Amino acid sequence: MNSNEIVLITGGTGMIAQRVSRLLENSGYEVRFLSRNKKSEKHFLWDINTGFIDTNVFNHLDHIVHLAGADISEKRWSKQRKKEILDSRIKSTQLLFNAIKKHTNQLKTFVATSAVGYYGTSTKDVLFTEESPNGHDFLAHVCKLWEDEADLFSTFNNTRVVKLRFGVVLDSNGGAFAKMKKPITMGFGAVLGNGQQYIPWIHIEDLCNLLLFTIENDELSGVFNAVAPQQITNEQLTYLIAEKLHKTIWLPKAPSFVLKFIFGELSSIILKGNRVSCQKLILSKFAFKYPAIDQALDHLLEK
Ligand SMILES: NC(=O)c1ccc[n+]([C@@H]2O[C@H](COP(=O)([O-])OP(=O)(O)OC[C@H]3O[C@@H](n4cnc5c(N)ncnc54)[C@H](OP(=O)(O)O)[C@@H]3O)[C@@H](O)[C@H]2O)c1
């Protein structure tokens, strides 16, 4: 435990930011947030559109976990929304980097939080590892540019850069899991598309433990897939959640063309998927608390 070290988390109101900040504080760290709204004395303001940043946030800073980014599933991907998704990640990283260079002498760790969307989607039985090339769809493009910007930090006074490619983060309080659970609970759950698309996933507790592990483990650097070992398809997950909730899936599969019509290009995040390996993380001695979906769901649904 490194008490007294200071961690800056960007996107302070976010689902992961809230959860990981509690873990870090309980582990002895001081946590600060960069946020668009000042909610408490721990929150420092920034505005990526005007380039404003409250530089007091950098005093004696040790680590940054960069979580800020416009929600990819909130709205249809209009040209404007795509720009917002991209800018909130790329411009924010540039803003942070320029401010760090100007206002600090040292930063121990920069943790970039990318996504397995980096690889694009695949309907084939390909298993993506950290060595796999980036894909060519919109999200793959966003992740690639985001990670390239994060690399800037490795040019700054030996800052250690770790780039985590998150799978879908399962949390009982929000995010994708709440969206999957709701229709099933109401008796209107359905498999999406042909249901064969893989959903790389990770339990929120494992993700937060991984962020702490990343900060504390000086030997860790480079890219890591942040996904659980067990791979599962949309169909398997839908039926498993229904079984745990004692519900029946009686509706037919939701046809892809209908979802495409309703959600446009955004539908790709539910209709397409990929299989992703966490072998590198396991070799780095990270221990999952919830390696299997069965235990993860039991825990998420018990609350
Ligand atoms: N959750 C997942 O399943 C998942 C999977 C893969 C990758 N990720 C990545 O992990 C990061 C955190 O995920 P999360 O689920 O915690 O996301 P979240 O709940 O949507 O939080 C992201 C935070 O980013 C800030 N933000 C939103 N729009 C912004 C904008 N236009 N400009 C600047 N800041 C903005 C907000 O914080 P303030 O209001 O405090 O400014 C927001 O609360 C995201 O970048 C996401 O892409 C998440």
The ligand as an SDF file (V2000), in Angstrom:
LIG
                    3D

 48 52  0  0  0  0  0  0  0  0999 V2000
  -18.2010    0.7710  -18.9190 N   0  0  0  0  0  0  0  0  0  0  0  0
  -17.7830   -0.0340  -19.8950 C   0  0  0  0  0  0  0  0  0  0  0  0
  -18.3720   -1.1340  -20.1260 O   0  0  0  0  0  0  0  0  0  0  0  0
  -16.5770    0.3410  -20.7080 C   0  0  0  0  0  0  0  0  0  0  0  0
  -16.0800   -0.5660  -21.6570 C   0  0  0  0  0  0  0  0  0  0  0  0
  -14.9870   -0.1990  -22.4390 C   0  0  0  0  0  0  0  0  0  0  0  0
  -14.3770    1.0390  -22.2510 C   0  0  0  0  0  0  0  0  0  0  0  0
  -14.8820    1.9010  -21.3100 N   0  0  0  0  0  0  0  0  0  0  0  0
  -14.2390    3.2290  -21.1870 C   0  0  0  0  0  0  0  0  0  0  0  0
  -13.9470    3.5180  -19.8400 O   0  0  0  0  0  0  0  0  0  0  0  0
  -14.1940    4.8960  -19.5640 C   0  0  0  0  0  0  0  0  0  0  0  0
  -15.0780    5.0300  -18.3310 C   0  0  0  0  0  0  0  0  0  0  0  0
  -16.2520    4.2460  -18.5080 O   0  0  0  0  0  0  0  0  0  0  0  0
  -17.5700    4.4820  -17.6490 P   0  0  0  0  0  0  0  0  0  0  0  0
  -18.4750    3.3500  -17.9300 O   0  0  0  0  0  0  0  0  0  0  0  0
  -17.2200    4.8270  -16.2450 O   0  0  0  0  0  0  0  0  0  0  0  0
  -18.1380    5.7680  -18.4060 O   0  0  0  0  0  0  0  0  0  0  0  0
  -19.1980    6.8710  -17.9110 P   0  0  0  0  0  0  0  0  0  0  0  0
  -19.9610    6.3970  -16.7320 O   0  0  0  0  0  0  0  0  0  0  0  0
  -19.9600    7.2720  -19.1350 O   0  0  0  0  0  0  0  0  0  0  0  0
  -18.2380    8.0470  -17.4370 O   0  0  0  0  0  0  0  0  0  0  0  0
  -17.4330    8.7700  -18.2980 C   0  0  0  0  0  0  0  0  0  0  0  0
  -17.2270   10.1590  -17.7270 C   0  0  0  0  0  0  0  0  0  0  0  0
  -16.5320   10.9270  -18.7070 O   0  0  0  0  0  0  0  0  0  0  0  0
  -16.9140   12.3030  -18.5810 C   0  0  0  0  0  0  0  0  0  0  0  0
  -17.4260   12.7540  -19.8780 N   0  0  0  0  0  0  0  0  0  0  0  0
  -18.5620   12.3740  -20.5240 C   0  0  0  0  0  0  0  0  0  0  0  0
  -18.7080   13.0380  -21.6740 N   0  0  0  0  0  0  0  0  0  0  0  0
  -17.6480   13.8800  -21.7560 C   0  0  0  0  0  0  0  0  0  0  0  0
  -17.2410   14.8470  -22.7000 C   0  0  0  0  0  0  0  0  0  0  0  0
  -17.9480   15.0960  -23.8110 N   0  0  0  0  0  0  0  0  0  0  0  0
  -16.1000   15.5380  -22.4510 N   0  0  0  0  0  0  0  0  0  0  0  0
  -15.3640   15.2990  -21.3330 C   0  0  0  0  0  0  0  0  0  0  0  0
  -15.7150   14.4100  -20.3960 N   0  0  0  0  0  0  0  0  0  0  0  0
  -16.8350   13.6980  -20.6100 C   0  0  0  0  0  0  0  0  0  0  0  0
  -18.0380   12.3630  -17.5330 C   0  0  0  0  0  0  0  0  0  0  0  0
  -17.4580   12.7770  -16.2930 O   0  0  0  0  0  0  0  0  0  0  0  0
  -17.7120   14.2810  -15.6930 P   0  0  0  0  0  0  0  0  0  0  0  0
  -19.1930   14.4940  -15.7930 O   0  0  0  0  0  0  0  0  0  0  0  0
  -17.2150   14.1470  -14.3040 O   0  0  0  0  0  0  0  0  0  0  0  0
  -16.9460   15.2280  -16.5450 O   0  0  0  0  0  0  0  0  0  0  0  0
  -18.5040   10.9340  -17.4500 C   0  0  0  0  0  0  0  0  0  0  0  0
  -19.0830   10.6320  -16.2260 O   0  0  0  0  0  0  0  0  0  0  0  0
  -14.8690    5.4930  -20.8110 C   0  0  0  0  0  0  0  0  0  0  0  0
  -13.9340    6.2600  -21.5220 O   0  0  0  0  0  0  0  0  0  0  0  0
  -15.2710    4.2890  -21.6210 C   0  0  0  0  0  0  0  0  0  0  0  0
  -15.1790    4.4790  -23.0140 O   0  0  0  0  0  0  0  0  0  0  0  0
  -15.9560    1.5780  -20.5490 C   0  0  0  0  0  0  0  0  0  0  0  0
  1  2  1  0
  2  3  2  0
  2  4  1  0
  4  5  1  0
  4 48  2  0
  5  6  2  0
  6  7  1  0
  7  8  2  0
  8  9  1  0
  8 48  1  0
  9 10  1  0
  9 46  1  0
 10 11  1  0
 11 12  1  0
 11 44  1  0
 12 13  1  0
 13 14  1  0
 14 15  2  0
 14 16  1  0
 14 17  1  0
 17 18  1  0
 18 19  2  0
 18 20  1  0
 18 21  1  0
 21 22  1  0
 22 23  1  0
 23 24  1  0
 23 42  1  0
 24 25  1  0
 25 26  1  0
 25 36  1  0
 26 27  1  0
 26 35  1  0
 27 28  2  0
 28 29  1  0
 29 30  1  0
 29 35  2  0
 30 31  1  0
 30 32  2  0
 32 33  1  0
 33 34  2  0
 34 35  1  0
 36 37  1  0
 36 42  1  0
 37 38  1  0
 38 39  2  0
 38 40  1  0
 38 41  1  0
 42 43  1  0
 44 45  1  0
 44 46  1  0
 46 47  1  0
M  CHG  2   8   1  16  -1
M  END
$$$$
